[in-house]
Amino acid sequence: TWTSSDNSVATVSQNGSISALKIGETNITAKSFNGKTAVCKVTVKDCHHSYGKWITEKEATCTEPGKQYRICSKCSDKEEQTISEKGHSYTEKPQIIKGATCTEEGESARVCTKCGDKTDIVAIETTEHSFPNEWTLEEEGSCISAGTEYRICSKCGIKETRETEISSHNYELIEETETTPEGPGHRTFICKICSDTYTEEYVPEINQGILEVGSSAPNSGQEITIPIKITENPGIAGFRLKVNYNKSILTPKAITKGEILTSGRVTSNVDEPNIDLNLLEFVSAVWENSADITQDGTLFNVTFDVKSTAPDGKYDINLEYDKGEITTLSNGVEYYDVMPNIINGSITISDILKGDINLDRNINPRDAILMAQYLAGWQISLNERQMQAADVFPD
């Protein structure tokens, strides 16, 4: 066996190979199998190392140092040293790391060409969806529930859904009662889809007759009467009418019953007590009777004062009514709504009224006769104002 008295200086293997470890002395003893021994003093002197090439034990990164070593070929001494970290090498311009989509933000950054580390990171806003204009029906709605329709983004495939409007009921008539002098009839309807029902009052309509508003050509400051007439009368037993006019030009003064209303009384907001006629928005006229009148003629007249400050011009006078406000009784048995057409009127304020040759503020056959006589060469002279009135088409 082989032994060293100081293994820190040198060691010996069992085949007698000595390895020097540090400067110093040690005794190497050899002992045979029969008990005999031999001792050798070994002195280890300073080794003039002969190191080989550096071997990398751990590579350095951009942020962490590495490690390398080399071995002495004489004494097997191992020398180690640290490899400095490399440091980042970022690109000069930002790069798109992740493109933005309709649902997720993207990302740009400057990237280290060595390790891929990122700096100056900037979020890229999400892009807008690209939906088609048209929606695709997914589930059809009805009169009791909404349907659904959808469209799909061509970029990201996301599905957008919305409700459709509830459809209208599909009603059909299932029961009807006739109108009477005491009141309207009734109609009952049921929806074919959901069985919803409703009942409404029903009054047949008669689309006959013409209501005509008179016209006038007054001077400012004058009083005028505008007649409200009916022609092609289908027969009426009551009405509720509204006369609209220009409040800055006209002020209502009175309302009187026309010649065909032989019974019943016409009531109006003009007759209300303590009413300021200048503040009225319109003139109302209400008449009811127990039987139809069928004559053509004047229903009522409205008297207005033309304001003294009214400038020259043409101003409309309009008649208005709603369904159910003009009624008729058919032989006193059935109750109907009358829906006549309306011809509205107007007033024309002018110092000279075109066509009024005799200057009486009315245009009638007398004016035509006077004009014909003048044109025929009769010994008739027209003054300057009459000539202006005769020049109907100013030339």
C-alpha positions as CSV (number, residue, x, y, z in Angstrom):
1,T,0.0,0.0,0.0
2,W,1.0,3.6,-0.6
3,T,0.4,6.5,1.8
4,S,1.4,10.2,2.1
5,S,2.2,11.8,5.4
6,D,0.6,15.1,4.2
7,N,-2.1,14.7,1.7
8,S,-2.3,18.5,1.4
9,V,1.2,18.6,-0.1
10,A,1.0,15.5,-2.2
11,T,-1.1,12.4,-2.6
12,V,-0.1,9.0,-3.9
13,S,-2.3,6.4,-5.7
14,Q,-2.2,2.7,-4.9
15,N,-0.1,2.1,-8.0
16,G,2.5,4.6,-6.7
17,S,1.6,7.7,-8.8
18,I,2.3,10.9,-6.9
19,S,0.3,14.1,-7.4
20,A,1.8,17.3,-6.1
21,L,-0.7,19.8,-4.6
22,K,1.2,22.6,-3.0
23,I,4.7,23.7,-2.0
24,G,6.0,21.6,0.9
25,E,7.4,18.3,2.0
26,T,5.7,14.9,2.7
27,N,6.9,11.3,3.2
28,I,5.6,8.7,0.8
29,T,5.6,5.2,2.4
30,A,5.4,1.9,0.5
31,K,4.5,-1.2,2.5
32,S,4.7,-4.7,0.9
33,F,2.5,-7.7,1.6
34,N,5.1,-9.3,3.7
35,G,5.4,-6.3,6.0
36,K,8.4,-4.6,4.7
37,T,8.3,-0.8,4.3
38,A,10.2,1.8,2.4
39,V,9.9,5.6,2.9
40,C,10.7,8.3,0.4
41,K,10.8,12.0,1.2
42,V,9.1,14.1,-1.5
43,T,9.7,17.9,-1.7
44,V,7.1,19.8,-3.8
45,K,8.6,23.0,-5.3
46,D,6.8,26.0,-6.9
47,C,5.2,25.0,-10.3
48,H,5.7,27.3,-13.2
49,H,2.2,26.7,-14.5
50,S,1.6,25.9,-18.1
51,Y,-2.2,26.6,-18.6
52,G,-4.1,25.5,-21.6
53,K,-6.9,27.3,-23.4
54,W,-9.8,28.9,-21.5
55,I,-12.8,26.7,-21.4
56,T,-16.3,28.3,-21.0
57,E,-18.2,26.8,-18.1
58,K,-21.1,29.3,-18.3
59,E,-21.9,31.6,-21.2
60,A,-22.4,35.3,-20.3
61,T,-25.7,36.9,-21.2
62,C,-26.8,40.5,-21.7
63,T,-27.6,40.8,-18.0
64,E,-25.6,38.0,-16.2
65,P,-21.9,37.3,-16.2
66,G,-20.4,34.0,-17.4
67,K,-17.6,31.8,-16.1
68,Q,-14.5,30.2,-17.7
69,Y,-11.5,28.2,-16.5
70,R,-8.1,26.6,-17.6
71,I,-6.0,23.7,-16.4
72,C,-2.2,23.7,-15.7
73,S,-0.7,20.8,-17.8
74,K,2.0,20.3,-15.1
75,C,0.1,20.3,-11.9
76,S,-3.5,20.3,-13.0
77,D,-4.2,23.5,-11.2
78,K,-7.5,25.0,-12.2
79,E,-7.7,28.8,-12.8
80,E,-11.1,30.4,-13.0
81,Q,-12.4,33.9,-14.1
82,T,-15.7,35.7,-14.6
83,I,-16.9,36.7,-18.1
84,S,-18.6,40.2,-18.1
85,E,-22.2,40.4,-19.1
86,K,-22.6,41.5,-22.7
87,G,-25.2,44.3,-22.3
88,H,-28.2,44.8,-24.5
89,S,-28.1,45.8,-28.2
90,Y,-31.5,47.2,-29.0
91,T,-32.7,47.9,-32.5
92,E,-32.8,51.6,-33.5
93,K,-36.4,51.6,-34.6
94,P,-39.4,50.0,-32.9
95,Q,-40.6,46.7,-34.3
96,I,-44.2,45.3,-34.4
97,I,-44.1,42.6,-31.8
98,K,-47.8,41.8,-32.1
99,G,-50.3,43.2,-34.5
100,A,-53.5,44.7,-33.2
101,T,-56.8,42.9,-33.9
102,C,-60.5,43.9,-33.5
103,T,-60.5,42.4,-30.0
104,E,-56.9,42.7,-28.7
105,E,-54.3,45.4,-28.5
106,G,-51.0,45.0,-30.4
107,E,-47.5,45.9,-29.2
108,S,-44.4,47.6,-30.6
109,A,-41.0,47.9,-29.0
110,R,-37.2,48.1,-29.6
111,V,-35.8,44.6,-29.4
112,C,-32.4,43.4,-28.2
113,T,-30.7,41.5,-31.1
114,K,-28.8,39.3,-28.7
115,C,-31.5,38.1,-26.2
116,G,-34.8,39.4,-27.5
117,D,-35.4,41.6,-24.5
118,K,-37.9,44.5,-25.2
119,T,-37.8,48.2,-24.3
120,D,-39.8,51.3,-25.1
121,I,-42.9,49.1,-25.3
122,V,-46.0,50.9,-26.8
123,A,-49.5,49.4,-27.0
124,I,-51.2,49.5,-30.4
125,E,-54.9,50.3,-30.3
126,T,-57.4,47.7,-31.4
127,T,-58.7,48.0,-34.9
128,E,-62.4,48.5,-35.8
129,H,-64.5,45.6,-36.7
130,S,-65.4,45.2,-40.3
131,F,-69.0,44.2,-40.3
132,P,-71.1,44.0,-43.5
133,N,-73.9,46.5,-43.8
134,E,-76.5,43.8,-44.2
135,W,-77.8,41.6,-41.3
136,T,-78.6,38.0,-41.7
137,L,-81.9,36.8,-40.1
138,E,-81.2,34.1,-37.5
139,E,-84.6,33.7,-35.9
140,E,-87.8,35.3,-37.2
141,G,-89.8,37.4,-34.8
142,S,-93.6,37.6,-34.3
143,C,-96.1,39.9,-32.8
144,I,-95.4,38.5,-29.3
145,S,-91.6,38.2,-29.4
146,A,-88.6,39.8,-31.1
147,G,-86.5,37.9,-33.6
148,T,-82.7,38.0,-33.9
149,E,-80.3,38.8,-36.7
150,Y,-76.5,38.7,-36.9
151,R,-73.5,39.8,-38.8
152,I,-69.9,38.6,-38.7
153,C,-66.6,40.6,-38.7
154,S,-64.5,39.7,-41.7
155,K,-61.3,40.4,-39.7
156,C,-61.8,38.5,-36.5
157,G,-64.9,36.4,-37.0
158,I,-66.7,37.8,-34.0
159,K,-70.5,37.5,-34.3
160,E,-72.7,40.5,-33.5
161,T,-76.3,39.9,-32.7
162,R,-79.3,42.2,-32.3
163,E,-83.0,41.9,-31.8
164,T,-85.5,42.6,-34.6
165,E,-88.6,44.6,-34.0
166,I,-91.7,42.9,-32.8
167,S,-93.9,42.5,-35.9
168,S,-97.4,44.0,-36.1
169,H,-100.4,41.9,-35.2
170,N,-102.3,40.3,-38.1
171,Y,-105.9,41.1,-37.1
172,E,-109.1,39.9,-38.7
173,L,-112.6,41.1,-38.1
174,I,-114.7,38.6,-36.1
175,E,-117.7,40.6,-34.9
176,E,-119.4,43.9,-35.9
177,T,-122.4,45.8,-34.5
178,E,-124.2,48.5,-36.5
179,T,-124.2,52.2,-35.6
180,T,-127.4,53.7,-34.2
181,P,-128.7,57.2,-33.5
182,E,-127.6,56.7,-29.9
183,G,-124.0,56.1,-30.8
184,P,-121.4,54.3,-33.0
185,G,-121.2,50.6,-33.7
186,H,-118.4,48.4,-32.6
187,R,-115.9,46.1,-34.4
188,T,-114.0,43.3,-32.7
189,F,-110.7,42.0,-34.2
190,I,-108.5,39.0,-33.3
191,C,-104.9,38.4,-34.2
192,K,-104.3,35.3,-36.3
193,I,-100.9,34.7,-34.7
194,C,-101.3,35.4,-31.0
195,S,-105.1,35.6,-30.5
196,D,-104.9,39.1,-29.1
197,T,-108.2,40.9,-29.4
198,Y,-109.4,44.5,-29.4
199,T,-112.7,46.3,-30.0
200,E,-113.1,49.8,-31.5
201,E,-115.9,52.1,-32.2
202,Y,-117.0,52.1,-35.8
203,V,-118.7,54.8,-37.8
204,P,-119.0,54.4,-41.6
205,E,-117.6,57.3,-43.6
206,I,-119.3,59.3,-46.3
207,N,-116.7,61.0,-48.4
208,Q,-119.1,63.5,-50.1
209,G,-119.7,67.2,-50.0
210,I,-117.6,70.3,-50.3
211,L,-117.0,72.9,-47.5
212,E,-116.0,76.2,-49.0
213,V,-114.6,79.2,-47.1
214,G,-115.5,82.6,-48.6
215,S,-112.9,85.2,-49.7
216,S,-112.9,89.0,-49.5
217,A,-110.9,92.0,-50.6
218,P,-111.3,94.5,-47.8
219,N,-109.4,97.7,-46.9
220,S,-107.4,97.8,-43.7
221,G,-109.6,98.8,-40.8
222,Q,-112.8,97.4,-42.5
223,E,-115.2,94.9,-41.1
224,I,-115.8,91.7,-43.3
225,T,-118.0,88.7,-43.1
226,I,-116.7,85.3,-44.3
227,P,-119.3,82.7,-45.2
228,I,-118.7,78.9,-44.6
229,K,-120.8,77.1,-47.2
230,I,-121.6,73.4,-48.1
231,T,-122.3,72.1,-51.6
232,E,-123.1,68.6,-52.8
233,N,-124.5,68.1,-49.3
234,P,-124.9,64.4,-48.4
235,G,-126.9,65.3,-45.4
236,I,-125.5,66.4,-42.1
237,A,-126.8,66.4,-38.5
238,G,-124.0,68.1,-36.7
239,F,-120.5,69.5,-37.1
240,R,-117.6,70.8,-35.0
241,L,-115.4,73.0,-37.3
242,K,-112.3,75.2,-36.7
243,V,-111.6,78.4,-38.7
244,N,-107.9,79.3,-38.7
245,Y,-106.8,82.9,-39.7
246,N,-103.9,85.3,-39.4
247,K,-104.1,86.9,-35.9
248,S,-101.9,89.8,-36.9
249,I,-104.3,90.8,-39.6
250,L,-107.8,89.7,-38.4
251,T,-109.7,89.8,-35.1
252,P,-112.9,87.7,-34.8
253,K,-116.0,89.7,-33.9
254,A,-119.1,87.5,-34.2
255,I,-120.4,84.2,-35.6
256,T,-124.0,83.9,-37.0
257,K,-126.0,80.9,-38.2
258,G,-126.4,80.4,-42.0
259,E,-129.7,80.2,-43.8
260,I,-129.8,76.4,-44.2
261,L,-129.6,75.8,-40.5
262,T,-133.3,76.2,-39.8
263,S,-133.0,74.5,-36.4
264,G,-130.4,74.1,-33.7
265,R,-128.0,76.7,-32.4
266,V,-124.4,77.4,-33.5
267,T,-122.1,77.9,-30.5
268,S,-118.6,79.3,-30.7
269,N,-115.7,80.3,-28.5
270,V,-116.2,83.8,-29.8
271,D,-119.4,83.9,-27.7
272,E,-117.7,82.8,-24.4
273,P,-118.0,85.4,-21.6
274,N,-115.0,87.6,-20.8
275,I,-113.1,86.3,-23.8
276,D,-110.3,88.4,-25.2
277,L,-110.9,88.0,-28.9
278,N,-107.4,89.2,-29.7
279,L,-106.0,86.2,-28.0
280,L,-108.0,83.5,-29.8
281,E,-106.0,80.9,-31.7
282,F,-108.9,80.0,-33.9
283,V,-112.7,80.3,-34.2
284,S,-114.8,77.2,-33.4
285,A,-118.3,76.5,-34.6
286,V,-120.4,73.7,-33.1
287,W,-123.9,72.7,-34.3
288,E,-126.1,69.6,-33.5
289,N,-129.5,68.6,-34.8
290,S,-131.9,65.7,-34.4
291,A,-132.2,65.3,-38.2
292,D,-130.1,65.8,-41.3
293,I,-130.2,68.9,-43.4
294,T,-129.6,68.2,-47.1
295,Q,-129.7,71.7,-48.6
296,D,-126.6,73.4,-50.1
297,G,-125.9,76.9,-48.7
298,T,-124.3,78.8,-45.9
299,L,-123.7,76.9,-42.6
300,F,-122.5,80.0,-40.7
301,N,-120.7,83.3,-41.1
302,V,-117.7,84.6,-39.3
303,T,-117.4,88.4,-38.9
304,F,-113.8,89.8,-38.6
305,D,-112.3,93.2,-38.1
306,V,-109.4,93.9,-40.4
307,K,-106.7,95.6,-38.3
308,S,-105.9,99.2,-39.4
309,T,-102.2,98.3,-39.4
310,A,-102.7,95.4,-41.8
311,P,-100.3,95.7,-44.7
312,D,-101.2,94.9,-48.3
313,G,-101.1,91.2,-49.1
314,K,-103.0,87.9,-49.4
315,Y,-103.9,86.1,-46.2
316,D,-105.4,82.6,-46.0
317,I,-108.5,81.6,-44.0
318,N,-108.5,77.8,-43.5
319,L,-111.1,75.4,-42.3
320,E,-110.2,72.3,-40.3
321,Y,-112.0,69.3,-38.8
322,D,-111.1,65.8,-37.5
323,K,-112.8,62.5,-38.2
324,G,-116.0,62.2,-36.3
325,E,-116.6,66.0,-36.2
326,I,-119.2,66.1,-39.0
327,T,-121.9,63.5,-38.7
328,T,-125.1,62.4,-40.4
329,L,-128.1,60.2,-39.7
330,S,-129.3,57.8,-42.4
331,N,-133.1,57.8,-42.1
332,G,-132.6,58.3,-38.4
333,V,-131.3,54.7,-38.1
334,E,-127.6,54.6,-38.8
335,Y,-124.9,56.9,-37.6
336,Y,-122.2,58.0,-40.1
337,D,-119.1,60.2,-40.3
338,V,-119.1,62.8,-43.2
339,M,-115.7,63.6,-44.7
340,P,-116.3,66.5,-47.2
341,N,-113.5,68.1,-49.1
342,I,-112.4,71.7,-48.1
343,I,-111.8,74.7,-50.4
344,N,-110.1,77.3,-48.3
345,G,-110.5,81.0,-48.7
346,S,-108.5,84.2,-48.3
347,I,-108.6,87.9,-47.9
348,T,-106.6,90.3,-50.2
349,I,-105.7,93.7,-48.8
350,S,-104.7,96.2,-51.5
351,D,-105.3,99.9,-52.2
352,I,-106.3,98.9,-55.7
353,L,-108.0,95.6,-56.3
354,K,-107.2,94.2,-59.7
355,G,-110.4,93.7,-61.8
356,D,-112.4,96.1,-59.6
357,I,-112.9,98.6,-62.4
358,N,-115.7,100.6,-60.7
359,L,-113.7,100.7,-57.4
360,D,-116.5,99.3,-55.2
361,R,-114.2,96.7,-53.6
362,N,-116.1,93.9,-55.4
363,I,-115.2,92.1,-58.6
364,N,-118.5,91.2,-60.4
365,P,-120.2,91.5,-63.8
366,R,-120.5,95.2,-63.4
367,D,-116.8,95.5,-63.7
368,A,-116.7,93.3,-66.8
369,I,-119.5,95.4,-68.5
370,L,-117.6,98.6,-67.8
371,M,-114.4,97.2,-69.2
372,A,-116.2,95.9,-72.3
373,Q,-117.8,99.3,-72.9
374,Y,-114.5,101.0,-72.5
375,L,-112.8,98.7,-75.0
376,A,-115.7,99.0,-77.4
377,G,-115.0,102.7,-77.6
378,W,-118.0,104.0,-75.7
379,Q,-117.8,107.5,-74.4
380,I,-116.5,106.3,-71.0
381,S,-113.4,107.7,-69.3
382,L,-111.4,105.8,-66.6
383,N,-109.3,107.7,-64.1
384,E,-105.8,106.6,-63.2
385,R,-106.9,104.3,-60.3
386,Q,-109.5,102.6,-62.5
387,M,-106.8,102.1,-65.2
388,Q,-104.6,100.4,-62.6
389,A,-107.4,98.2,-61.5
390,A,-108.2,97.3,-65.1
391,D,-104.6,96.2,-65.8
392,V,-105.2,92.7,-64.4
393,F,-102.0,91.3,-66.0
394,P,-99.6,94.2,-65.4
395,D,-98.1,95.1,-68.8
